[in-house]
Amino acid sequence: MADRVAKLASERAVVIFGASECCLCHAVETLFRELGVSWAVHEVDRDVERALAGMMVGRSRSRSPPVPAVFIGGRLVGPTDRVMSLHLAGQLVPLLRQAGALWL
């Protein structure tokens, strides 16, 4: 299953694994929309949830599901707090440019 997640994560510059009812997923999508980033979203099922939980280093496995899980350039960036931290530190936009998700 981790191979499937990695394959899906590499199909676009920005990929979000999330749940439609997740407010944190919506917050990340809103940020990307405001930055002018195009992304793909994949709804999380039980198998994907388990694979993502295994990929989230340092994240409590008791919190379920581990979403959103944001991939940029095929690499796991992390959940909402990590994406927002990168943005506030001025590191998100360069990362998005490097992945080809932003042109300007």
C-alpha atoms as one frame of an Amber mdcrd trajectory, in Angstrom:
protein
   0.000   0.000   0.000   2.886   2.401   0.688   3.929   1.888  -2.949   0.450
   2.924  -4.088   0.594   6.053  -1.917   4.045   6.914  -3.301   2.804   6.418
  -6.880  -0.231   8.648  -6.338   1.921  11.252  -4.560   4.274  11.496  -7.529
   1.580  12.010 -10.183   1.243  15.768  -9.537   3.455  18.499  -8.078   1.149
  18.795  -5.050  -0.951  15.933  -3.726  -3.134  16.003  -0.632  -4.440  12.847
   0.996  -7.433  13.905   3.025 -11.043  13.523   3.974 -13.857  15.668   2.621
 -15.150  16.520   6.113 -11.694  17.502   7.434 -11.440  21.224   8.288  -7.624
  21.031   8.340  -7.647  19.656   4.794  -9.833  22.591   3.796  -7.363  25.031
   5.408  -4.439  23.599   3.402  -6.470  23.620   0.190  -7.441  27.268   0.833
  -3.792  28.221   1.328  -2.776  26.507  -1.909  -5.693  28.111  -3.780  -4.626
  31.572  -2.551  -1.044  30.874  -3.647  -2.242  29.814  -7.098  -1.227  26.179
  -6.711  -3.000  23.346  -8.467  -3.221  20.128  -6.484  -4.776  16.688  -6.551
  -6.776  15.312  -3.640  -7.148  11.652  -2.809  -9.738  10.564  -0.277  -8.278
   8.385   2.441  -9.562   4.860   2.946  -8.487   2.452   5.710  -5.541   1.017
   3.744  -4.225   4.424   2.726  -4.753   5.666   6.285  -2.551   2.872   7.646
   0.143   3.517   5.024   0.146   7.248   5.808   0.310   6.605   9.549   3.431
   4.543   8.942   4.981   7.369   6.923   4.258  10.096   9.492   7.399  10.103
  11.615   6.920  11.536  15.094   3.139  11.711  14.792   0.959   9.954  17.308
  -0.672   6.908  15.773  -3.634   7.312  18.109  -4.851  10.301  16.091  -6.872
   9.057  13.189  -6.846   9.645  10.296  -3.440  11.227   9.706  -4.799  13.856
   7.328  -4.132  15.959   5.569  -0.935  14.362   4.379   0.627  16.799   1.925
   3.162  15.716  -0.671   5.129  18.274  -2.683   7.305  17.052  -5.509   6.542
  13.465  -4.518   7.931  13.957  -0.995   5.872  13.868   2.173   5.886  17.355
   3.675   3.515  16.466   6.466   0.224  17.530   7.965  -1.272  21.014   8.292
   1.043  22.251  11.047   4.132  21.460   8.986   2.722  23.098   5.832   1.759
  26.229   7.774   5.151  26.345   9.525   6.910  26.216   6.158   4.654  28.972
   4.858   5.237  31.248   7.856   9.006  30.680   7.595   8.979  31.666   3.915
  10.009  28.173   2.818   6.776  26.889   1.273   6.737  29.018  -1.890  10.329
  28.109  -2.851   9.490  24.438  -2.257   6.411  24.758  -4.476   8.450  26.492
  -7.194  11.103  23.790  -7.075   8.411  21.139  -7.525   6.931  23.005 -10.505
   3.704  23.872  -8.713   4.274  27.645  -9.031   5.631  29.524 -12.004   6.040
  33.028 -10.581
